[in-house]
């Protein structure tokens, strides 16, 4: 099919354990923050049960941003989700490892959210970067990875708020938003 004049849309995929707390909050936060960019945003869980509702505290936090998460349903991560995504951002190093085991071809575009935020803050897109803004941002982050010292292992993971209070979920959502800001800035620079 011809694609002339059609803008390609890349997918940003967030992954956590059950797709009930961190990744759906990240999905809704990113949709709001990245609105207007040619991006699709989705989420999945490495150990999710398809069709479950979002955690009630995650619903509360998400609804407070103006989003309507009522129709959200969890989905278990599958290889095709990873191969179709231009960027995969996981909650933890364990989930990053699960993603790359499930779809080894996704290795160079799979990061923890906090890792990619750190790289995005230091990355500079090449002047003649090919591809979409998201793909250019990923390429710039990959180049930055080679220049930066590794972070402490715990600094790469996003704490799971499950079992916590509504305040724990709000803190998690705030960390997600802080981590998305440099990603947004890098995509804007790459575009």
Secondary structure in CASP SS format (residue, H / E / C, confidence):
PFRMAT SS
TARGET T0000
AUTHOR 0000-0000-0000
METHOD secondary structure of the structure
MODEL  1
X C 1.00
X C 1.00
X C 1.00
X C 1.00
X C 1.00
X C 1.00
X C 1.00
X C 1.00
X C 1.00
X E 1.00
X E 1.00
X E 1.00
X E 1.00
X E 1.00
X E 1.00
X E 1.00
X C 1.00
X C 1.00
X C 1.00
X C 1.00
X C 1.00
X H 1.00
X H 1.00
X H 1.00
X H 1.00
X H 1.00
X H 1.00
X H 1.00
X H 1.00
X H 1.00
X H 1.00
X H 1.00
X H 1.00
X C 1.00
X C 1.00
X C 1.00
X C 1.00
X C 1.00
X E 1.00
X E 1.00
X E 1.00
X E 1.00
X E 1.00
X E 1.00
X E 1.00
X C 1.00
X C 1.00
X C 1.00
X C 1.00
X C 1.00
X C 1.00
X C 1.00
X C 1.00
X C 1.00
X C 1.00
X H 1.00
X H 1.00
X H 1.00
X H 1.00
X H 1.00
X H 1.00
X H 1.00
X H 1.00
X C 1.00
X C 1.00
X C 1.00
X C 1.00
X C 1.00
X H 1.00
X H 1.00
X H 1.00
X C 1.00
X C 1.00
X C 1.00
X C 1.00
X E 1.00
X C 1.00
X C 1.00
X H 1.00
X H 1.00
X H 1.00
X H 1.00
X H 1.00
X H 1.00
X C 1.00
X C 1.00
X E 1.00
X E 1.00
X E 1.00
X E 1.00
X C 1.00
X C 1.00
X H 1.00
X H 1.00
X H 1.00
X H 1.00
X H 1.00
X H 1.00
X H 1.00
X H 1.00
X H 1.00
X H 1.00
X C 1.00
X H 1.00
X H 1.00
X H 1.00
X H 1.00
X H 1.00
X H 1.00
X E 1.00
X E 1.00
X E 1.00
X H 1.00
X H 1.00
X H 1.00
X H 1.00
X H 1.00
X H 1.00
X H 1.00
X H 1.00
X H 1.00
X H 1.00
X C 1.00
X C 1.00
X C 1.00
X C 1.00
X C 1.00
X C 1.00
X C 1.00
X C 1.00
X C 1.00
X C 1.00
X H 1.00
X H 1.00
X H 1.00
X H 1.00
X H 1.00
X H 1.00
X H 1.00
X H 1.00
X H 1.00
X H 1.00
X H 1.00
X H 1.00
X H 1.00
X C 1.00
X C 1.00
X C 1.00
X C 1.00
X C 1.00
X C 1.00
X C 1.00
X H 1.00
X H 1.00
X H 1.00
X H 1.00
X C 1.00
X C 1.00
X C 1.00
X C 1.00
X C 1.00
X C 1.00
X C 1.00
X C 1.00
X C 1.00
X H 1.00
X H 1.00
X H 1.00
X H 1.00
X H 1.00
X H 1.00
X H 1.00
X H 1.00
X H 1.00
X H 1.00
X H 1.00
X H 1.00
X H 1.00
X H 1.00
X H 1.00
X H 1.00
X H 1.00
X H 1.00
X H 1.00
X H 1.00
X H 1.00
X H 1.00
X H 1.00
X H 1.00
X H 1.00
X C 1.00
END
